[in-house]
Amino acid sequence: MADIEWVLLRSFADQTQANLLGEFLGNQGIQVSVEGAFASGVLPGVEGTRVMVPADRIDEARDAAEAFDGTRDDLPTPIPGV
């Protein structure tokens, strides 16, 4: 089996946001690795959690991350209460 070339998709100050994005990407069928200190954003001076994806899936991961953030222009605007 070939080794996976991991590339950085996003970095976060705390692990919670990184884990949420990682779970979302996994649900989209994109393999993900969330790397960083368990105490990122909790203890002073402990920073940096990275969301890594395979290099050959970076474009799909970027699109999915934009959808997760709500920053994609091509997605319909949800109607509240529907």
C-alpha positions as protocol buffer text, in pm:
chain_id: "A"
residue {
  index: 1
  type: MET
  ca { x: 0 y: 0 z: 0 }
}
residue {
  index: 2
  type: ALA
  ca { x: 134 y: 343 z: -94 }
}
residue {
  index: 3
  type: ASP
  ca { x: 208 y: 600 z: 174 }
}
residue {
  index: 4
  type: ILE
  ca { x: -34 y: 890 z: 195 }
}
residue {
  index: 5
  type: GLU
  ca { x: 107 y: 1237 z: 132 }
}
residue {
  index: 6
  type: TRP
  ca { x: -69 y: 1454 z: 391 }
}
residue {
  index: 7
  type: VAL
  ca { x: -112 y: 1828 z: 335 }
}
residue {
  index: 8
  type: LEU
  ca { x: -244 y: 2102 z: 559 }
}
residue {
  index: 9
  type: LEU
  ca { x: -603 y: 2204 z: 496 }
}
residue {
  index: 10
  type: ARG
  ca { x: -659 y: 2430 z: 797 }
}
residue {
  index: 11
  type: SER
  ca { x: -516 y: 2510 z: 1136 }
}
residue {
  index: 12
  type: PHE
  ca { x: -713 y: 2611 z: 1445 }
}
residue {
  index: 13
  type: ALA
  ca { x: -635 y: 2760 z: 1782 }
}
residue {
  index: 14
  type: ASP
  ca { x: -842 y: 2495 z: 1958 }
}
residue {
  index: 15
  type: GLN
  ca { x: -901 y: 2127 z: 1897 }
}
residue {
  index: 16
  type: THR
  ca { x: -1282 y: 2144 z: 1909 }
}
residue {
  index: 17
  type: GLN
  ca { x: -1316 y: 2331 z: 1579 }
}
residue {
  index: 18
  type: ALA
  ca { x: -1058 y: 2106 z: 1414 }
}
residue {
  index: 19
  type: ASN
  ca { x: -1245 y: 1794 z: 1529 }
}
residue {
  index: 20
  type: LEU
  ca { x: -1578 y: 1928 z: 1400 }
}
residue {
  index: 21
  type: LEU
  ca { x: -1430 y: 1996 z: 1057 }
}
residue {
  index: 22
  type: GLY
  ca { x: -1254 y: 1659 z: 1062 }
}
residue {
  index: 23
  type: GLU
  ca { x: -1579 y: 1478 z: 1136 }
}
residue {
  index: 24
  type: PHE
  ca { x: -1759 y: 1673 z: 862 }
}
residue {
  index: 25
  type: LEU
  ca { x: -1488 y: 1583 z: 608 }
}
residue {
  index: 26
  type: GLY
  ca { x: -1503 y: 1219 z: 714 }
}
residue {
  index: 27
  type: ASN
  ca { x: -1878 y: 1221 z: 654 }
}
residue {
  index: 28
  type: GLN
  ca { x: -1804 y: 1349 z: 303 }
}
residue {
  index: 29
  type: GLY
  ca { x: -1579 y: 1045 z: 242 }
}
residue {
  index: 30
  type: ILE
  ca { x: -1254 y: 1241 z: 274 }
}
residue {
  index: 31
  type: GLN
  ca { x: -985 y: 1081 z: 486 }
}
residue {
  index: 32
  type: VAL
  ca { x: -860 y: 1323 z: 752 }
}
residue {
  index: 33
  type: SER
  ca { x: -601 y: 1348 z: 1025 }
}
residue {
  index: 34
  type: VAL
  ca { x: -648 y: 1596 z: 1310 }
}
residue {
  index: 35
  type: GLU
  ca { x: -310 y: 1664 z: 1467 }
}
residue {
  index: 36
  type: GLY
  ca { x: -212 y: 1877 z: 1760 }
}
residue {
  index: 37
  type: ALA
  ca { x: -205 y: 1912 z: 2133 }
}
residue {
  index: 38
  type: PHE
  ca { x: -505 y: 1784 z: 2328 }
}
residue {
  index: 39
  type: ALA
  ca { x: -493 y: 2102 z: 2538 }
}
residue {
  index: 40
  type: SER
  ca { x: -485 y: 2343 z: 2241 }
}
residue {
  index: 41
  type: GLY
  ca { x: -684 y: 2652 z: 2327 }
}
residue {
  index: 42
  type: VAL
  ca { x: -734 y: 2535 z: 2685 }
}
residue {
  index: 43
  type: LEU
  ca { x: -397 y: 2584 z: 2852 }
}
residue {
  index: 44
  type: PRO
  ca { x: -198 y: 2905 z: 2812 }
}
residue {
  index: 45
  type: GLY
  ca { x: 77 y: 2871 z: 2552 }
}
residue {
  index: 46
  type: VAL
  ca { x: -60 y: 2548 z: 2404 }
}
residue {
  index: 47
  type: GLU
  ca { x: -176 y: 2624 z: 2052 }
}
residue {
  index: 48
  type: GLY
  ca { x: -218 y: 2477 z: 1713 }
}
residue {
  index: 49
  type: THR
  ca { x: -436 y: 2194 z: 1591 }
}
residue {
  index: 50
  type: ARG
  ca { x: -404 y: 2102 z: 1224 }
}
residue {
  index: 51
  type: VAL
  ca { x: -650 y: 1935 z: 990 }
}
residue {
  index: 52
  type: MET
  ca { x: -456 y: 1732 z: 735 }
}
residue {
  index: 53
  type: VAL
  ca { x: -594 y: 1561 z: 423 }
}
residue {
  index: 54
  type: PRO
  ca { x: -441 y: 1349 z: 147 }
}
residue {
  index: 55
  type: ALA
  ca { x: -278 y: 1566 z: -119 }
}
residue {
  index: 56
  type: ASP
  ca { x: -488 y: 1410 z: -395 }
}
residue {
  index: 57
  type: ARG
  ca { x: -813 y: 1515 z: -215 }
}
residue {
  index: 58
  type: ILE
  ca { x: -715 y: 1873 z: -122 }
}
residue {
  index: 59
  type: ASP
  ca { x: -947 y: 2040 z: -376 }
}
residue {
  index: 60
  type: GLU
  ca { x: -1248 y: 1838 z: -259 }
}
residue {
  index: 61
  type: ALA
  ca { x: -1154 y: 1906 z: 103 }
}
residue {
  index: 62
  type: ARG
  ca { x: -1130 y: 2281 z: 40 }
}
residue {
  index: 63
  type: ASP
  ca { x: -1475 y: 2282 z: -121 }
}
residue {
  index: 64
  type: ALA
  ca { x: -1619 y: 2083 z: 169 }
}
residue {
  index: 65
  type: ALA
  ca { x: -1452 y: 2312 z: 425 }
}
residue {
  index: 66
  type: GLU
  ca { x: -1603 y: 2616 z: 254 }
}
residue {
  index: 67
  type: ALA
  ca { x: -1945 y: 2452 z: 267 }
}
residue {
  index: 68
  type: PHE
  ca { x: -1887 y: 2373 z: 635 }
}
residue {
  index: 69
  type: ASP
  ca { x: -1801 y: 2740 z: 700 }
}
residue {
  index: 70
  type: GLY
  ca { x: -2095 y: 2864 z: 497 }
}
residue {
  index: 71
  type: THR
  ca { x: -1864 y: 3065 z: 270 }
}
residue {
  index: 72
  type: ARG
  ca { x: -1950 y: 2902 z: -63 }
}
residue {
  index: 73
  type: ASP
  ca { x: -2145 y: 3132 z: -295 }
}
residue {
  index: 74
  type: ASP
  ca { x: -2295 y: 2850 z: -502 }
}
residue {
  index: 75
  type: LEU
  ca { x: -2496 y: 2699 z: -215 }
}
residue {
  index: 76
  type: PRO
  ca { x: -2860 y: 2798 z: -159 }
}
residue {
  index: 77
  type: THR
  ca { x: -2937 y: 3013 z: 142 }
}
residue {
  index: 78
  type: PRO
  ca { x: -3135 y: 2814 z: 400 }
}
residue {
  index: 79
  type: ILE
  ca { x: -3482 y: 2943 z: 488 }
}
residue {
  index: 80
  type: PRO
  ca { x: -3522 y: 2977 z: 867 }
}
residue {
  index: 81
  type: GLY
  ca { x: -3784 y: 2751 z: 1018 }
}
residue {
  index: 82
  type: VAL
  ca { x: -3808 y: 2522 z: 716 }
}
